[in-house]
Amino acid sequence: MLLRQPINSRRRAGFTLMEMLVVVAIIVALAGIGGYFLMGALTSAKKDVAQTQTKTISKACDTYALRHGGVFPENLEVLLVKDELNNAPILESRDAITDPWGRPYQYDKSGPMNQGMHADIWTIDPGDQTQTKIGNWPKSAQQQPR
């Protein structure tokens, strides 16, 4: 003889739809908050990359000047090709002279922001409302108008 348990005393085996919706809503909210902070970190990282790249390009221009009697290159593309002395290119790819936003770096071989000691290399963050230049000059010179 089989004994049946009453239906009410059975143990529940799963989650209700409402419980699942609450969990999904919490996950979506956390992902949205995390995405917001991640985008801010991405913007900051692009500025840091631009600052580092301007220093690297500046060193490449200094190398070019050492090879050519103290004369800086006319433009940054010169750093990508062999020179008249058949020296290898100083920079390997066009990506080296392109900022994190996909635009070419600006260049001034006279270097007024570096007091003429180095060529000026800079870019502007397109998302920055103040249009602050990110360049290879010292922080104290960055506040001066160009």
N, CA, C and O of each residue as an XYZ file, in Angstrom:
584
protein
N       0.810     -1.154      0.000
C       0.000      0.000      0.000
C       0.875      1.246      0.000
O       1.785      1.394      0.815
N       0.571      2.133     -0.937
C       1.308      3.373     -1.064
C       0.633      4.469     -0.269
O      -0.587      4.637     -0.279
N       1.468      5.190      0.406
C       0.946      6.333      1.142
C       1.282      7.605      0.371
O       2.430      7.834     -0.009
N       0.308      8.388      0.160
C       0.531      9.661     -0.523
C       0.615     10.775      0.498
O      -0.119     10.816      1.486
N       1.556     11.689      0.211
C       1.645     12.856      1.078
C       0.672     13.905      0.559
O       0.391     13.975     -0.638
N       0.180     14.689      1.447
C      -0.710     15.758      0.989
C       0.051     16.734      0.075
O       1.252     16.940      0.251
N      -0.637     17.319     -0.881
C      -0.028     18.204     -1.879
C       0.609     19.427     -1.215
O       1.663     19.870     -1.670
N       0.037     19.966     -0.202
C       0.528     21.176      0.438
C       1.866     20.970      1.133
O       2.611     21.933      1.315
N       2.181     19.786      1.512
C       3.401     19.553      2.265
C       4.594     19.242      1.368
O       5.693     19.015      1.874
N       4.406     19.226      0.048
C       5.528     18.991     -0.868
C       6.490     20.173     -0.818
O       6.085     21.318     -0.617
N       7.735     19.878     -1.002
C       8.760     20.913     -0.992
C       8.851     21.563     -2.376
O       8.781     20.871     -3.392
N       9.002     22.859     -2.416
C       9.088     23.594     -3.669
C      10.444     23.316     -4.320
O      11.464     23.327     -3.630
N      10.479     23.067     -5.626
C      11.698     22.639     -6.294
C      12.365     23.729     -7.128
O      13.480     23.485     -7.589
N      11.792     24.903     -7.365
C      12.384     25.912     -8.244
C      12.084     27.325     -7.774
O      11.529     27.546     -6.698
N      12.472     28.277     -8.623
C      12.235     29.682     -8.331
C      11.004     30.157     -9.082
O      10.649     29.627    -10.136
N      10.376     31.148     -8.526
C       9.217     31.722     -9.220
C       9.710     32.720    -10.259
O      10.863     33.151    -10.220
N       8.852     33.073    -11.165
C       9.183     34.046    -12.198
C       9.553     35.386    -11.568
O      10.478     36.055    -12.028
N       8.849     35.769    -10.542
C       9.123     37.050     -9.880
C      10.525     37.060     -9.266
O      11.226     38.067     -9.362
N      10.933     35.990     -8.657
C      12.272     35.909     -8.070
C      13.341     36.025     -9.155
O      14.356     36.696     -8.970
N      13.105     35.373    -10.271
C      14.060     35.441    -11.377
C      14.159     36.864    -11.940
O      15.254     37.328    -12.259
N      13.027     37.551    -12.061
C      13.023     38.922    -12.573
C      13.767     39.865    -11.635
O      14.470     40.765    -12.095
N      13.625     39.676    -10.349
C      14.325     40.523     -9.375
C      15.837     40.315     -9.499
O      16.598     41.284     -9.484
N      16.270     39.076     -9.622
C      17.698     38.784     -9.763
C      18.247     39.398    -11.055
O      19.323     39.996    -11.042
N      17.529     39.258    -12.155
C      17.966     39.841    -13.426
C      18.028     41.363    -13.324
O      18.963     41.971    -13.845
N      17.065     41.985    -12.671
C      17.064     43.439    -12.508
C      18.276     43.894    -11.696
O      18.878     44.918    -12.019
N      18.636     43.171    -10.676
C      19.812     43.520     -9.865
C      21.082     43.400    -10.700
O      21.955     44.264    -10.621
N      21.197     42.347    -11.493
C      22.372     42.156    -12.337
C      22.487     43.275    -13.370
O      23.580     43.789    -13.606
N      21.385     43.649    -13.976
C      21.395     44.738    -14.967
C      21.796     46.059    -14.309
O      22.567     46.824    -14.889
N      21.290     46.333    -13.123
C      21.640     47.570    -12.416
C      23.129     47.602    -12.087
O      23.777     48.632    -12.270
N      23.671     46.514    -11.613
C      25.098     46.455    -11.295
C      25.958     46.602    -12.547
O      26.994     47.266    -12.509
N      25.542     45.995    -13.648
C      26.280     46.117    -14.905
C      26.249     47.568    -15.409
O      27.252     48.063    -15.924
N      25.129     48.235    -15.266
C      25.030     49.627    -15.687
C      25.931     50.535    -14.881
O      26.589     51.414    -15.438
N      25.966     50.333    -13.581
C      26.837     51.136    -12.718
C      28.294     50.854    -13.041
O      29.102     51.778    -13.135
N      28.632     49.585    -13.211
C      30.003     49.223    -13.561
C      30.414     49.788    -14.900
O      31.546     50.250    -15.044
N      29.537     49.767    -15.880
C      29.829     50.322    -17.205
C      30.094     51.811    -17.157
O      30.965     52.318    -17.863
N      29.346     52.508    -16.326
C      29.536     53.950    -16.179
C      30.950     54.258    -15.684
O      31.626     55.133    -16.224
N      31.388     53.538    -14.661
C      32.724     53.773    -14.120
C      33.809     53.271    -15.069
O      34.892     53.854    -15.126
N      33.538     52.212    -15.807
C      34.498     51.693    -16.761
C      34.733     52.690    -17.893
O      35.867     52.844    -18.347
N      33.699     53.360    -18.351
C      33.861     54.342    -19.425
C      34.714     55.520    -18.957
O      35.502     56.058    -19.734
N      34.565     55.920    -17.707
C      35.405     56.985    -17.162
C      36.860     56.566    -17.108
O      37.753     57.364    -17.393
N      37.099     55.324    -16.747
C      38.472     54.808    -16.706
C      39.051     54.720    -18.111
O      40.245     54.957    -18.298
N      38.240     54.388    -19.090
C      38.700     54.298    -20.472
C      39.133     55.672    -20.987
O      40.153     55.787    -21.667
N      38.374     56.695    -20.670
C      38.718     58.051    -21.080
C      40.039     58.478    -20.456
O      40.895     59.051    -21.131
N      40.200     58.204    -19.190
C      41.443     58.535    -18.499
C      42.617     57.759    -19.082
O      43.714     58.300    -19.218
N      42.395     56.508    -19.423
C      43.455     55.680    -20.001
C      43.899     56.225    -21.357
O      45.091     56.211    -21.663
N      42.965     56.700    -22.170
C      43.326     57.263    -23.472
C      44.197     58.501    -23.304
O      45.134     58.707    -24.076
N      43.900     59.321    -22.312
C      44.738     60.499    -22.056
C      46.135     60.086    -21.634
O      47.117     60.692    -22.063
N      46.236     59.065    -20.800
C      47.543     58.570    -20.371
C      48.333     57.996    -21.540
O      49.541     58.209    -21.640
N      47.659     57.271    -22.419
C      48.320     56.716    -23.609
C      48.823     57.849    -24.493
O      49.946     57.790    -24.995
N      48.010     58.874    -24.688
C      48.416     60.010    -25.514
C      49.644     60.699    -24.915
O      50.568     61.060    -25.643
N      49.656     60.880    -23.603
C      50.802     61.515    -22.948
C      52.072     60.691    -23.158
O      53.133     61.241    -23.452
N      51.959     59.386    -23.007
C      53.109     58.500    -23.192
C      53.581     58.500    -24.645
O      54.783     58.530    -24.909
N      52.637     58.468    -25.584
C      53.021     58.461    -26.999
C      53.713     59.757    -27.402
O      54.645     59.727    -28.205
N      53.276     60.898    -26.860
C      53.948     62.155    -27.213
C      55.395     62.137    -26.732
O      56.280     62.654    -27.413
N      55.640     61.552    -25.576
C      57.018     61.445    -25.074
C      57.847     60.516    -25.974
O      59.011     60.798    -26.259
N      57.241     59.414    -26.416
C      57.947     58.473    -27.294
C      58.286     59.126    -28.632
O      59.404     58.980    -29.127
N      57.337     59.839    -29.214
C      57.582     60.518    -30.493
C      58.643     61.599    -30.310
O      59.469     61.815    -31.196
N      58.623     62.273    -29.172
C      59.627     63.296    -28.883
C      61.030     62.689    -28.865
O      61.975     63.270    -29.399
N      61.151     61.516    -28.247
C      62.454     60.829    -28.222
C      62.864     60.420    -29.646
O      64.044     60.480    -29.990
N      61.902     60.009    -30.463
C      62.201     59.659    -31.852
C      62.693     60.888    -32.620
O      63.614     60.784    -33.430
N      62.089     62.044    -32.372
C      62.531     63.282    -33.023
C      63.930     63.664    -32.555
O      64.737     64.145    -33.350
N      64.225     63.455    -31.277
C      65.568     63.721    -30.763
C      66.590     62.805    -31.441
O      67.689     63.244    -31.780
N      66.231     61.544    -31.637
C      67.115     60.600    -32.326
C      67.372     61.066    -33.758
O      68.506     61.029    -34.238
N      66.317     61.500    -34.431
C      66.458     62.018    -35.795
C      67.406     63.221    -35.799
O      68.276     63.325    -36.664
N      67.239     64.120    -34.839
C      68.088     65.313    -34.774
C      69.549     64.925    -34.530
O      70.451     65.548    -35.091
N      69.792     63.918    -33.713
C      71.169     63.461    -33.497
C      71.794     62.941    -34.785
O      72.975     63.171    -35.045
N      71.004     62.246    -35.585
C      71.498     61.690    -36.853
C      71.698     62.760    -37.928
O      72.454     62.554    -38.877
N      71.020     63.903    -37.780
C      71.010     64.916    -38.842
C      71.516     66.278    -38.365
O      70.993     67.315    -38.776
N      72.501     66.277    -37.526
C      73.168     67.523    -37.129
C      72.313     68.490    -36.342
O      72.463     69.702    -36.496
N      71.427     67.996    -35.507
C      70.628     68.855    -34.645
C      69.372     69.410    -35.280
O      68.692     70.232    -34.665
N      69.042     68.993    -36.483
C      67.846     69.482    -37.184
C      66.704     68.492    -36.973
O      66.836     67.304    -37.268
N      65.592     68.992    -36.463
C      64.411     68.145    -36.264
C      63.726     67.872    -37.604
O      63.876     68.651    -38.545
N      62.972     66.767    -37.696
C      62.306     66.453    -38.970
C      61.260     67.503    -39.333
O      60.710     68.178    -38.463
N      60.996     67.628    -40.629
C      59.993     68.583    -41.108
C      58.583     68.179    -40.685
O      57.747     69.036    -40.400
N      58.319     66.865    -40.643
C      57.019     66.360    -40.206
C      57.230     64.979    -39.601
O      58.324     64.424    -39.695
N      56.214     64.429    -38.993
C      56.348     63.148    -38.297
C      56.440     61.971    -39.260
O      56.975     60.926    -38.889
N      55.934     62.106    -40.483
C      56.005     61.016    -41.453
C      57.444     60.667    -41.812
O      57.728     59.535    -42.204
N      58.355     61.635    -41.680
C      59.771     61.402    -41.974
C      60.337     60.305    -41.074
O      61.265     59.597    -41.464
N      59.785     60.168    -39.884
C      60.267     59.158    -38.932
C      59.889     57.738    -39.338
O      60.384     56.776    -38.752
N      59.019     57.598    -40.334
C      58.520     56.284    -40.751
C      59.263     55.698    -41.945
O      59.004     54.557    -42.327
N      60.181     56.456    -42.543
C      60.878     55.990    -43.749
C      62.389     56.018    -43.530
O      62.889     56.696    -42.633
N      63.108     55.264    -44.371
C      64.566     55.304    -44.326
C      65.027     56.705    -44.728
O      64.428     57.343    -45.593
N      66.088     57.167    -44.095
C      66.589     58.491    -44.453
C      67.630     58.396    -45.572
O      67.925     57.308    -46.067
N      68.181     59.551    -45.961
C      69.130     59.582    -47.075
C      70.436     58.866    -46.753
O      71.196     58.533    -47.662
N      70.708     58.625    -45.471
C      71.900     57.877    -45.058
C      71.632     56.378    -44.998
O      72.494     55.607    -44.577
N      70.432     55.964    -45.420
C      69.975     54.575    -45.437
C      69.823     53.986    -44.038
O      69.907     52.773    -43.848
N      69.595     54.870    -43.058
C      69.284     54.394    -41.706
C      67.864     53.848    -41.690
O      66.995     54.331    -42.415
N      67.638     52.843    -40.863
C      66.294     52.268    -40.728
C      65.325     53.317    -40.188
O      65.747     54.253    -39.508
N      64.038     53.175    -40.480
C      63.059     54.120    -39.915
C      63.130     54.123    -38.393
O      63.368     53.087    -37.772
N      62.924     55.280    -37.805
C      62.983     55.402    -36.347
C      61.713     54.828    -35.721
O      61.777     54.160    -34.689
N      60.564     55.086    -36.338
C      59.298     54.519    -35.867
C      58.834     53.456    -36.858
O      59.051     53.584    -38.063
N      58.203     52.420    -36.350
C      57.878     51.269    -37.193
C      56.561     51.380    -37.958
O      56.456     50.852    -39.065
N      55.550     52.056    -37.396
C      54.258     52.074    -38.085
C      53.574     53.424    -37.919
O      53.921     54.220    -37.046
N      52.606     53.651    -38.772
C      51.829     54.889    -38.731
C      51.046     55.016    -37.415
O      50.722     56.122    -36.984
N      50.749     53.874    -36.783
C      50.051     53.907    -35.494
C      50.843     54.685    -34.446
O      50.259     55.242    -33.517
N      52.154     54.726    -34.588
C      52.992     55.431    -33.621
C      52.774     56.942    -33.667
O      53.031     57.628    -32.677
N      52.310     57.467    -34.783
C      52.077     58.914    -34.888
C      50.584     59.246    -34.949
O      50.195     60.339    -35.361
N      49.761     58.290    -34.535
C      48.310     58.476    -34.491
C      47.861     58.421    -33.038
O      48.228     57.503    -32.304
N      47.068     59.400    -32.625
C      46.634     59.454    -31.221
C      45.569     58.382    -30.929
O      45.069     57.742    -31.854
N      45.222     58.187    -29.654
C      44.246     57.142    -29.296
C      42.857     57.347    -29.900
O      42.051     56.417    -29.910
N      42.564     58.539    -30.399
C      41.265     58.824    -31.003
C      41.317     58.691    -32.522
O      40.336     58.993    -33.202
N      42.456     58.238    -33.064
C      42.570     57.970    -34.492
C      43.014     59.146    -35.353
O      42.956     59.068    -36.580
N      43.453     60.223    -34.735
C      43.901     61.401    -35.488
C      45.416     61.515    -35.420
O      46.017     61.061    -34.447
N      46.052     62.109    -36.426
C      47.507     62.287    -36.350
C      47.876     63.324    -35.283
O      47.142     64.282    -35.044
N      49.022     63.107    -34.655
C      49.510     64.084    -33.672
C      49.895     65.376    -34.374
O      50.334     65.359    -35.524
N      49.728     66.501    -33.676
C      50.155     67.801    -34.173
C      51.649     67.944    -33.885
O      52.156     67.361    -32.927
N      52.350     68.715    -34.708
C      53.804     68.783    -34.610
C      54.287     70.183    -34.944
O      53.837     70.789    -35.916
N      55.209     70.695    -34.132
C      55.863     71.970    -34.402
C      57.345     71.791    -34.087
O      57.728     71.649    -32.925
N      58.171     71.797    -35.125
C      59.579     71.498    -34.908
C      60.330     72.609    -34.186
O      61.412     72.362    -33.655
N      59.785     73.835    -34.149
C      60.468     74.922    -33.446
C      60.351     74.770    -31.921
O      61.193     75.295    -31.193
N      59.344     74.075    -31.433
C      59.228     73.734    -30.011
C      59.075     74.883    -29.036
O      59.815     74.937    -28.054
N      58.143     75.813    -29.261
C      58.003     76.928    -28.318
C      57.597     76.494    -26.900
O      58.002     77.137    -25.932
N      56.824     75.438    -26.759
C      56.412     74.984    -25.424
C      57.557     74.276    -24.695
O      57.524     74.143    -23.471
N      58.561     73.824    -25.434
C      59.737     73.173    -24.857
C      60.962     74.084    -24.915
O      62.095     73.608    -24.856
N      60.735     75.381    -25.029
C      61.798     76.382    -25.110
C      62.816     76.071    -26.214
O      63.996     76.396    -26.080
N      62.363     75.448    -27.296
C      63.222     75.156    -28.427
C      64.161     73.976    -28.233
O      64.934     73.646    -29.133
N      64.104     73.341    -27.079
C      65.000     72.212    -26.791
C      64.530     70.929    -27.484
O      65.345     70.088    -27.864
N      63.229     70.789    -27.643
C      62.624     69.630    -28.285
C      61.489     70.132    -29.177
O      60.966     71.228    -28.979
N      61.121     69.316    -30.156
C      59.954     69.643    -30.979
C      58.692     69.453    -30.132
O      58.652     68.590    -29.255
N      57.674     70.257    -30.397
C      56.391     70.110    -29.697
C      55.525     69.095    -30.426
O      55.348     69.167    -31.642
N      54.988     68.148    -29.662
C      54.070     67.141    -30.197
C      52.873     67.134    -29.265
O      53.033     67.032    -28.049
N      51.655     67.243    -29.834
C      50.473     67.310    -28.982
C      49.236     66.823    -29.711
O      49.225     66.648    -30.929
N      48.200     66.612    -28.922
C      46.873     66.293    -29.427
C      45.862     66.894    -28.465
O      46.222     67.366    -27.386
N      44.594     66.876    -28.861
C      43.516     67.370    -28.005
C      42.478     66.268    -27.882
O      42.043     65.691    -28.878
N      42.087     65.984    -26.646
C      41.038     64.994    -26.390
C      39.731     65.541    -26.949
O      39.277     66.592    -26.498
N      39.098     64.857    -27.930
C      37.863     65.385    -28.515
C      36.701     65.446    -27.539
O      35.744     66.181    -27.781
N      36.752     64.703    -26.452
C      35.673     64.729    -25.472
C      35.864     65.765    -24.384
O      34.980     65.948    -23.547
N      37.007     66.453    -24.377
C      37.319     67.434    -23.345
C      36.727     68.786    -23.733
O      37.076     69.342    -24.774
N      35.848     69.304    -22.914
C      35.193     70.581    -23.208
C      36.167     71.758    -23.137
O      35.960     72.767    -23.811
N      37.234     71.640    -22.323
C      38.177     72.754    -22.160
C      39.252     72.771    -23.240
O      40.054     73.703    -23.298
N      39.278     71.734    -24.111
C      40.254     71.652    -25.203
C      41.698     71.731    -24.695
O      42.542     72.388    -25.306
N      41.974     71.061    -23.579
C      43.315     71.014    -23.026
C      44.214     70.192    -23.932
O      43.852     69.095    -24.359
N      45.392     70.738    -24.222
C      46.344     70.034    -25.079
C      47.109     69.014    -24.255
O      47.543     69.296    -23.138
N      47.268     67.830    -24.818
C      48.073     66.779    -24.207
C      49.348     66.721    -25.017
O      49.322     66.356    -26.192
N      50.484     67.083    -24.396
C      51.710     67.186    -25.164
C      52.937     66.699    -24.435
O      52.862     66.187    -23.318
N      54.081     66.871    -25.098
C      55.351     66.379    -24.577
C      56.114     67.426    -23.774
O      57.298     67.238    -23.495
N      55.474     68.502    -23.403
C      56.142     69.554    -22.642
C      55.937     69.340    -21.144
O      55.081     68.556    -20.734
N      56.737     70.050    -20.321
C      56.583     69.916    -18.869
C      55.202     70.401    -18.406
O      54.570     71.224    -19.069
N      54.754     69.891    -17.284
C      53.435     70.263    -16.748
C      53.324     71.771    -16.524
O      52.252     72.337    -16.738
N      54.392     72.430    -16.103
C      54.329     73.864    -15.850
C      54.052     74.653    -17.122
O      53.406     75.700    -17.062
N      54.520     74.180    -18.262
C      54.299     74.866    -19.537
C      52.899     74.611    -20.090
O      52.436     75.343    -20.965
N      52.223     73.581    -19.587
C      50.921     73.199    -20.145
C      49.868     74.269    -19.876
O      48.893     74.351    -20.624
N      50.021     75.082    -18.853
C      49.021     76.082    -18.517
C      49.108     77.306    -19.414
O      48.158     78.086    -19.492
N      50.251     77.485    -20.100
C      50.421     78.653    -20.946
C      49.622     78.522    -22.224
O      49.533     77.426    -22.777
N      49.029     79.620    -22.718
C      48.318     79.535    -24.000
C      49.303     79.331    -25.130
O      50.450     79.774    -25.060
N      48.861     78.677    -26.141
C      49.718     78.374    -27.280
C      49.514     79.381    -28.364
O      50.151     79.295    -29.414
